[in-house]
Structures are given as structure tokens and as C-alpha cells.
Amino acid sequence: MVFGQVVIGPPGSGKTTYCNGMSQFLSLIGRKVAIVNLDPANDALPYECAVNVEELIKLEDVMVDPALGPNGGLVYCMEYLEKNIDWLEAKLKPLVKDHYILFDFPGQVELFFIHDSSKNFLTKLIKSLNLRLVVVQLIDCHLCSDPGNYISALLLSLSTMLHMELPHINVLSKIDLIGSYKLESVGELIKLIDKSNGYVFSGIDASVVEYSKIAVVAAVQEKYMKDEETED
Ligand SMILES: Nc1nc2c(ncn2[C@@H]2O[C@H](COP(=O)(O)OP(=O)(O)OP(=O)(O)O)[C@@H](O)[C@H]2O)c(=O)[nH]1
């Protein structure tokens, strides 16, 4: 039985960085890790990969012939991989004896909640190589700073989980940046409430002055809170 992770998520959500960090962490705790790059457009890999789909097909080639755009090209590459799954299976066979596998996938989310190729070839590999996989879906924590984006991220995760039919874990990535987004601040809450009950329209000039005061108070409070944290 072989264990591994299917790392997916929107473009730029941090999949490659995650695979790199996760493989280092797992190696440190004594697991033998192999990273499989399945992104045919992943040019600058920060990790050493055991298998690279670019040996089979490259996005830049299919953008020349059959002259597809980046999105269509990626769908084509995944369909091509599905048709040539024997290639991947042969590459994985020697690894699955003693490795933990990390699959680094492309960022086009439709490949995981609409198209069937990725799901189909993973299902074949699961059966033929006796894999135990979990989907790890990365979501940029920036999406938590806006209710609409947050809900669409949840819906995306739900659709992907239902489509892939695998154990599924959502990971908020880039959490180190969360402090730089406008979250839950009382100032933001007041602005939202003012818009909702119409206060903001009662005296436009007055509210501009008021909002500049809110910004100053918020900055002072944040500094005060940070100073308190440092003292603790
Ligand atoms: N601050 C911060 N930056 C990160 C983190 N993870 C990734 N990044 C940055 O985000 C950018 C995209 O990261 P990648 O790992 O290439 O993301 P990806 O999901 O593999 O990207 P695609 O393959 O293009 O879909 C890079 O500039 C990374 O350095 C993180 O945890 N914190």
C-alpha cells in the first residue's frame, strides 16, 4: 500500500511551494518522498522531481501545435496524459515500493471539478498501484478577506471534493500574509454597517472626514495591540 497527496488549487495558490516544503518536512521526519510534477507548464521547479510530465508533454508545444490557448492546452495535456497513463504508471512503479508520493498538479481548477481526465487517470493509478491518496486543495487566505470570494472558494472546494471522490483537505495558504489584509477590523465593520443602513449617504462630506478618523484610530489601536503582544 502506497500513500500520497494530490496537491491542487487555483493558479498561484502555492502548490509547488507546498510540495517543496511538505517534502522537506516529511523527509525530516523520516519518510522517503517522491514529488511527481504533473504541471506541463511548471518551468522553474524549486524541488527535484522524481517524475516530470514535461518529459511526456509540454504546454508550450501544444500551444504551437495544435495551437491551443493556455486553458485549452492544459485540458489537452491532461487528456493526453490520461491516454498515455501507462507512461506514468511505469515511472511510478519503481517508486511506489518505498516512497510517499506528492503529485503537483496544474492550477486550472476546472480540471478538478468539471473535466474527467485527472479523476480518471488517478482512479486507474489507485487501482493498479494500490495507492491511498488524499486531495490537498490550497486556497489563498487572501480569499478570506472578502465574503464573496470566500463563499466561491468554499463552493469550489465542495464541487472538487464531490467530483474527485477522494478524501479532501482544504488548506489556507500564504497564512503569513493574513495580517496585511483588512480583516475584522472594527473600522471595516463600521463602513459595511454604514453602507447597509444608508448612514454613508446621509452626509457624504462628513463621512469622508469620519472615515479618515477611523483609519487613524485603527492604526493607533493596531500599534497598541502589537506593542501589548510584544510585551507579553
Ligand atoms: N508569502 C507567501 N508566499 C507564498 C507562499 N506559498 C507560495 N508563495 C508564493 O506564491 C507564488 C506562487 O507560488 P507557487 O508555489 O508557484 O504556486 P502554484 O500554485 O504552484 O502556482 P501555479 O503552478 O502557477 O498554479 C510564489 O511567488 C511563491 O513564492 C506562502 O506560504 N507565503
The ligand as a Gaussian input file, in Angstrom:
#p B3LYP/6-31G(d) Opt

LIG

0 1
 N        4.154000      34.843000       1.385000
 C        3.975000      33.625000       0.891000
 N        4.146000      33.432000      -0.418000
 C        3.941000      32.180000      -0.892000
 C        3.567000      31.097000      -0.059000
 N        3.416000      29.995000      -0.827000
 C        3.688000      30.381000      -2.082000
 N        4.015000      31.687000      -2.134000
 C        4.381000      32.487000      -3.326000
 O        3.284000      32.493000      -4.220000
 C        3.745000      32.430000      -5.563000
 C        3.104000      31.234000      -6.246000
 O        3.556000      30.063000      -5.591000
 P        3.628000      28.671000      -6.345000
 O        4.088000      27.654000      -5.357000
 O        4.390000      28.772000      -7.622000
 O        2.099000      28.471000      -6.682000
 P        1.418000      27.384000      -7.632000
 O        0.063000      27.134000      -7.073000
 O        2.310000      26.195000      -7.774000
 O        1.359000      28.199000      -8.988000
 P        0.893000      27.661000     -10.435000
 O        1.692000      26.414000     -10.713000
 O        1.226000      28.792000     -11.348000
 O       -0.564000      27.402000     -10.374000
 C        5.262000      32.333000      -5.492000
 O        5.787000      33.628000      -5.685000
 C        5.529000      31.832000      -4.090000
 O        6.779000      32.270000      -3.601000
 C        3.395000      31.345000       1.349000
 O        3.062000      30.468000       2.152000
 N        3.609000      32.637000       1.756000

